């Protein structure tokens, strides 16, 4: 098997391929241009979106040429794959704003340099709005639509799963548009391979068929396992919701803690998928006698450094080590924590504890804060808060003139008093 494909197999990415032998032979012979798409349905990707882009990183290092396709056009429709309901319709302005944010996030994993290092493939980012938004509908139906069988489309899982709840006509067009993306990238950029999550299999195969019918050319598809945690939870979900890459939606400290607290059974698997560490280095964490917490700490650091940079990873690691290594947190250990600034006058007047906790990431509402207090999980410094009617004032400040709030054993939040 081709060396780059073998790397993806060894790291646990691969689910299926349309033609292993032919794709492997092609990749042995030449640098292959390939693509993966991401619809900008929000201002930030979450970590569950990133599996194909980590695979893209490894293929790029092997000399193949990535196209990261932002779906500025298809996001106006919505992919029914893996969805139980119709997606919210976005305005063109929302889609454009989301595209800009996502491009910056993908740059942490894929090298979009104009001149990459020797042996590294040249990556580009494109937006399918450039060729989809001005399509003539009649021409599109005549050129593209005539090649699709409705009967065959309905056999794909992405459509079958939606038929019972209702499948809108606008979503039914999605497969045609994604197939047209592949055809356009083949014609304009020589793209021969589409990669994506396993839920994209039907769309990928449809694109390959379209290229075969219109261009008499053979292209390929490669899908990846949809990653779930060992406890059955969807990858990228936390107590706070989705693990977003945008630091304003999910702080680097919380991001670090998410990875640091994965289940023991997931540590090695996630090191292979979500870091760039060599496999022989990862294997050292599998040896008998090695503490699994060392693997989880390495996973948290490496992943945070990739997405948020080394400086934020260092701050998050220092804060985590200080919190779990000492009851008395110094100023250095607090730098990486999620932080809220509070006027001294407001604290001087007293703030109800439920209101205070709901102002942080530790509780979304007063009701959440009440459950936390009643459950015995609310702390300020060394003081356990047992009464939901408690009022917090200046007497709770610690030696640094701050409030250190804690929910349970692992979730901290720093309140700095101005």
N, C-alpha and C positions, 0 to 999 in steps of 0.2 A: 504493500500500500504506500501511496505517496507520503512523504515525511510530514507534511503539514497536516494532512488528514489524520495520520496516526497520532499526532500531537493532540488533536481534538478528541479522538477516541480515548487516548490514555488519560485525559483530564476529565472525561465524563460528560462531554457536550452532546455527542451524537445520538440522535434517535433514529433517523432514516435517511436514505439517499436514493435518488431516482435511478442511478446507475453507478455503482461503486467503481467497477473496473474502468469504464470509459472516463469518468471524472478523474480518477487517479492517474490514468495514462496521460490525460490532457495536462494535468498539473505538473507531472514529471517533465513534460515536453516544453512548457512555456509558462510565463507569468499570466495568471488568469484574472480577468476583471470580474468582480463579484459585487453583489449589493445586498443590503438589508434596509428595510424601511421602518420608519417610526412616525406614526400620526401624531401631530402636535395638538392633542385634545386637551392638554393642560399646560401650565407654565413650566412644569417640571416633570421629568421622567422620575420613576421610582426604581429601586434597585431590581425589582422583578423584571423590568424592561431590558436590563443591561446584559443578559446572558448572550444574545447574539453579537453584541458589540465587544464583549470580552473575547469571543471566538474570532471576531473580525481582527482584533489586535494580534492574535497568534498567526492568522493567515497573512496579515500585512508583514509581520516580522520574517515570514518565510518567502517574501518577495512578491506576493500577489497584491493586486491593486483594488482597494476597497472603494465602493461608492456608498456613502451614507445618504439615504434618500429620505428627506423630510417630506411628509405627506401634506403639504399645504393645500393640495387639491382634494385628495381623498378624505382629509379630515372634515371637509365640508359635507361628506356623505355619511361616514361612520361604518367601520368594519363590523359585521355581525358575528365574526368568529369569536367564540368564547364568551359571548354576551347574551344575557337572557332578556334584555330590553333594548329598545331603541336609544341610541346615544343622543345626548343633548346636542342640538344644532348650534354651531358657533358662528359668530360674525366673521367676515374676512379680516377685520382689524384684530380680533382675538387670535385668529389663526396665525397671522403675521407676527404678532408679539410672541406667541408660544414658539414659533419656529426659531426666532432669534435666541431665546433662552436655551432651547434644546441644543442648538449648534454649539454653544459654549460648553454645555455639559458633556457632550460626546467627545469634545476635544481633550478631555482628561484620559480617555481610553484609546482613542485613535489619533495617530499623528497626521495632522493636516498640513504639515510644512510644505512650502513650495518645492523645496529640495530636500527630500528625506535622506537619511543616512544610507550609505552604500548597502545594497542587498535588501533594503526595506521598500515595500511597495508604495506607490504614489496614491494617496487617498484624496478624494474630493467629496464635497457635500453638495447635493443638488436638491431642488425643490420641485415636486411634480406639478405644482401649480403653474410652472412655466409652460407646460404643454397640455394640461388638462382644462384649465379655466377658459380657454378660448376655442375649445373644440366645437365644431359644427355637429349638432346632434344627429342630423340625417346622414351626414358623411360617416360619422362614427358607427352608426348602426349598419351601414352598408359595408364598410371596410372591416369592422371588428365584430359587431354583433352577430353577423351571419355565421361565424365560425363556432358559436357556442350552442350547445344543446341544453335546453331547459331540463330535460329528463336527467341528463348526466349531472348538471349542477345540483339538482335536488338530492343526489346520492351522497354529496359531500357532507361531512358531519357538521360543518359550520352552518349549513342551511337546515339540515334535518333537525338540529337541536332547537331551531327557532320557529319551526312551522306550527308547533302546538300553541305557542304564545302569540304568534303573529309575526310575519316577516314583511316589512314594508317594501314597496317597489324600489324606493331609493336605495335601500340596503342591497337589494337583489342585484343592482348594478355594480356593486363594489368589486366583485370578482373580475368583471370586464375591465374596470379601470386599473386594477392592480396588474392584470395581465398585459394591458396596454403599456403600463410602466415598464415592465420587463422587455416588451418589444421595442419600445423607444430607446431604452438603455442599450439593447443589443445593436440597434441600427446606428445610434449616435456614438456609442462608446465601446462597442465590441464586448459588452457584458455577456458572459456565458453561464453565470451561476447566481442563483438567488438563495440566500440563507435566511432562516427565521425559526421561530418557535414551532412546535409540533402542531399547534392549532392553525398554522398557515399552510399545511400540506396541500389542501384542495386548491387554494389560490395559486400556489407555486406551480403545481402540476398543470393548472389551466393556462398559465403563462407559457410554460414550455410547449404545450400543445399549440398555442397560438403562433409561436415563433416557428414551429415545425411546419404549420400549414401555410403561413404567409411568406416565410423566408427559406423554407426547405433546409433549415439549419437545426442542429442538435444543441440544446442547452440543458442545464442540470439544476437540480434542487437538493438542498441539504437542510434537514430540520434538526432542532435540538430539543432535548428533554425539557418539559415544563417543570421548573424547579419548585418542589414543595419541601417544607421542613419535615424532619422525622416525626414530629408530633402531629402531622397532618395539616398544619396551618399553611396558608398560602404564603409563598416567599415574598418578603418585603412588607409584611404586615406586623405592626407592633401595637403596644397598648395605646399609643397616640394615633394610630392609623397607619397610612402608607409611609414607608421609609423613603421620603423624597430626597433627591440629590440637591435641590435648592436649599442652601443653608438658612434661608429665611423661613422655610416651611418645616425644616427638620434640622436642628442645630448639629454642628459637627460633633459636639460632645454626646448628644443622644444617638447620633449615627455610630460613633465608636462603641457606645454601650450596647446598641442593638447587636453588633457583631460579637462583642465580648460575651454576651449572654446567650448565644445560640446553644442549642442542645449539644451535649458532648458528641452524640452520634453524627452530627453534621459538620464538625470542625474540619476534618481532613477533606471531606468532599467539597466544602466551600473554599478551602485553601486552593484546591485545584481549579475551581471554576472562577473564583472572584479575586484572585491575586495573580501576579506575574512571576511568582517564585518558581524556580526550577523544580521539577518533580523529584529529583534526588534530594533536594533540600527539604521538601515537604515530607518525604519518606522518613526523615529523621524524627519527626513527631509521632510516627506510628510505632516506633521501637518500644519494646517492653520496658517499663519503668519510667517512661516519659510522662509527665503530668499533662493531662489533656488541657488544663488551664493555660499552659504555655502555648499550646497550639491556638487556643481561642484568643489569647492576648496578641499573638502574632497576626492572626487573621484580622482582628479589629484594627491594629495599627496599619497594616498594609492596605486594607480597603479604604480606611480614612485618608491615608496619604495619597492614594490614587485619585479619589474623588475630590477631596478638599485641600490637598497639599500637605507637605511634610510639617510645616509649622503648626497647622491645626491638629494634625495627628499627634505631634509631640505634646501640645497643650492638653489634648483630651487624655492621653496616656498618663501624663503627670497628675492630672486631676483625679483620674481613676485610681492610680497607685496611692495617692494621698488619702483618698476617701476610704479605701479598703485596707490600707496599711496602718492607719493611725486615726485615733478618735479626734485628735486636734489638728485640724487642717490649717496649714500655713498659707500665706498669700499666694505663693507660687502654684500650689496645688489647686487653687480656686480659679485660676485664669481661664481654664478650658471649660468651666461650667456654664450652662445657660444662666443668664443673669438678667435681673430686672433692677432698674434704678427707681428709687422711691424718695420723694421729698421728706426731709426730716420732720417738717411741721405736720405732715399727714400721719406719720407714725406716732408723733408726740401726742396727737389727739386720740390715738387708739384706732386700730383696724380690726373688725371682727375676723376671727381666724378663718372662717369659711370664705370670706371675701378675699383675704390675703392669698390663700392657696389657689383660689380660682383665677387669680391674676397671673399665675405661673403655669408652666406646662404640667404640673403635678395633678391638676384637676381642671376639667373643662368647664364645670359649672359649680355653683354652690351646693347642689345636690350631690355631685361627685365628691366634693370636699367633705360634706357631712358623712357620707359613707366611709370615707377614709378615716375620719376622726373616730367615728363610732366603731370602726373595725380595729382600732388600736394601731393604725399605721401612720399617723401624722406626728412628726417631730419637728421641733425648732431647736437646733443645737443639741444639747443633751436632754432637753425637756420634752417628754412625751405629752402631747396635747390630748386630753381625754374628754374635754367638755366642748361640744360644738358651739357653745355660747361664749367661749373664751375671747377676750379682746387682747390683741398683741400691741405692745407699746415699746418705748425705748428700753425698758428693763430687760427685754429679750436680746438686746444687742450683745454680740460676743466681743472678744478682745480686739477684733479688727473693725469694730463698729458696723458689723453686718448681721444679717439674719441668714442662717443656713437651714433651709427647709429640706425635709426629707419625707418621702412617701415610701413606706415599706423599708426594705433593707438596701435597695440599690439605686433608687431614683432621688437625685439631689437637685436643688435649685438655690441659687445665690441671690439674695436681695441686698443691693448696695444702697446705703442711705446717703443721700446728698445733703 
